[in-house]
Amino acid sequence: MRLGATLTHLADAPPYPVAQWAARLAAAGFESLWTPHIVGRGPLVPDPFVTLAVAATAIEGVELGTATVQVPLFHPAELAHRILSLIAVCGDRLTLGVSPGSTATDYATLDRDFATRFATLHGNVTTLRGLLGDPPAFLLGSWGANVERAARDYDGWLASGFRRTPAEIVAALERFRAAGGGRAIVCAVPVNGRADLGPTRDVLRRYADAGFDDAVVVIGPGGPEPEEVRALFPG
């Protein structure tokens, strides 16, 4: 199982300086770097396309991904333009985690219809693939029946380690594999302090033993050093 890290945090603290943080994480040995798409709630989480573009110029040879873009909040043509612009900066290192979103506040902020988000997501992804021509991998971040849909219609699945228990996540992975799914990533595994190091080591081993291809940790502000977290799962 590969180990990645997020370029942002979800706490009420100033954002990490992206270029320096990306370089620090890459030097520590993390194999992929990810960022979420959150608007209209909580502390500032910088725009994922800006964040990944900055990271791409600061480091080389590390996968960069969105975990996840709330596709229904964009017009497909606008989102295709953003994706193509980012590909121009980072090349084939980009992986797109996409989702319907799970928080009505984000939709209200942008005057979008929260109730129709699932249908809009799947329709817009089809449009995006046509607009992009040779698109990067699309991984679906969702739950319920969409776990099987991620296996059938997408290039992989992103499970939220922030919102679900390890038992729920491992059970859903079994469904994903049974449906013929490919790449499976558990993302946003929180590490907020040194006291979390031991439990995080245990949960990463559990995910590896279950058959996840990747895990992505989110190191909180004031949390352990990146090197300490990376050493939890040397690969």
N, C-alpha and C positions, 0 to 999 in steps of 0.2 A: 504494500500500500504506500502510495506517495503521500507526502505531507506538504500542504500549502498553508498560507496565512492570508488574512485580510489586510488591506491597506488602510482601512478605516476602523473606527470603533463605534459603539452604539451608546457610549456614556456621555454624560453632560460635562464635557471637557473640550478644550480646543482640538481641532483635527490634527492628526499627525502631519508633519511636513512631508509631503508625499515622496519627493525625490530621495531625501535622506532615509526615510523609513523603508522605501523599496530597496535601496542599496543595502541597508542593514539586514533586512530579511533575506535578501539573496545571498549575502555574504555568510549568513548563518546556515544556509543550506536548504531553505525552503524551495520546493520545486515548482510552485505555482503561487500567484498572487491574485487576489480577488477583491471586488468591491461591490456593495449593494447599491440599490437605487431606492432612495427614500426621500420623499418630499412632503412638506406640510405638517410634520409632526416631530416632536422631540428636538434634540440639539442638531446642529448642522451636520449633515453627512454630504461631503462634496459630490458633485456630479460625477457619475461613474466614467463617462467618456473623457472628461478632463483629467480625472485621476489616473486612468489607465494610459492616456497619452503621455502624461508626465512620467509615469513609471517606465514606460517603454523607452524614453530617451535617457533614463538614468541607469538602466540595467540591460543586459543582453542574455539570451538563452534561457529565459524563464517564461513559462506560460502565464498569460494574463487573461483574466476572465471576469465576467459580470455574474454576480450571485445575489439577486437576479435583476434583470431589467423588467419593469412592469410594462409589458408591450402595449396594453390597451391605453396607456396614457400618452401615446405618441400616434401621430398619423404615420402610416407605413412608409410613405415617401420620405418624411422627415427622419424616421428612424433608420431607414436604409442609407440616407446621406450621412448620418452620424457614424454608422457602422463602417461604411466605406472610407470615411475620413480617418477613422481609427486604424483600420487595416493599412492605410497608407503610411501610418507612423510605426505600427508594431509588426506588420507583415503577418505571417502565418502563425504567430504565437497566440492569436485571439481565440478564445472559446466563449460562446454566448450562452449564459444561463438566462432563461426567459421564464416569466411567470405571469399569472393573471393578477398578482398582488393579493394581499389579504387584509388590507386596512382601508376602511371606507374614508378615513380622513384624507389620504392622498388623493383619492378620486374627487372628493368634495373641493379640495384646494384647486384642482384643475378643471372643475366643472365637467367631470366625466361620469358615466353611468356605471356604478359599481355592480348593479344587479346583473348586467349582461357581460361581465368581464371575461368569463370563460369562453363564450362563443366568440367574442371579439379577439381574444388571444389567438385561438386556433386559426381563425380566418386571416388575421393579420400576419401570422407566421407563414402561412401559405403564400400570401402576397409578397412578403419580404424575401422568401426564397426565390421567387421569380425576379424580383428587382435586383437582387444581389448577384444572380447568375451562378457564381461558384461560391456559395456562402460558407462561412466557418461552421463548425459543429454547433448545433442547437441542442442544449440540454434543458429539459423541463423541470422547473422547481415547483412542485405542487404535491397534493396529497389525495387521499381517497381513491376514487376510480382513476384519477389521472396518473397514478403510479403505473398502471398497466398501459395507459395511453403513452406515457413516456417511453415504454418499451417498444410499442408498436410504431409510433409516428415521429419520434424524436431520436436524436443521436445519443441520448443518455438521460440520467435522472439526477437531480440535486435534492438531497434530503436535508431538512433544516435541523441541525443539532441544537439550535437555540430554542426552538418551540416544542420539540418532542423529546420523549425519554429514549434512552438507548434501546430499551425493550421494544418500543413502538417502531423505532427506526429499523432495527434488525428484522422484525416481522414484516415490515413493508418491503425490505430488500428481498426477502424470500419470494414475495409476490412478483416483484420486478423481474427477478431471475426466471421464475416460472413462466412469465410472459415472453421470455426471450430477450430481455433487455441487455444492452451493452454496458457502457461506462456508467458507474454509480459513484457519486461523490456525496459524502456527508459534510455539510459546511456549517460554519459559524459555531464550532465547538468552543465554548467560552473558557478563557483562562484569565481570571481577573486578579489573582494574587498567588504568592508562593504556596499557600495552603492548597491551591488547586492542582499543583504539579502531580502529586501522587494519584489522585482520582482521575486526572486527565490521562495519565499514562495507562491506567486500567481501561478507561473507556476507548482509547485509541486501539489498544490491543483487541478489545472486544469487536470493534468495527473491522479491524484487519482480519480477525479470525472468521467473521461473518462473510467476508468476501468483497468488501468495498474496495474500489480501485484507488480512491483518494479520500483523505480527510483534510478539512481546512479549519484551522484554529483562528479565533479572534482574540488577540491579546489586548486586555483592557489597559487604559492609561494607568501608569504606576504599577503595572503587573510585572511578571517575571521578565528577565532579559530574553530576547529572541533565541539566543544560543541555548538557554536552559530549556525552553520549550521544544526546540528542535531535537535536543538530546533525548527527549522522552520517547521518541520513536525514530531511531537511527536508520530504519529501513532494512 
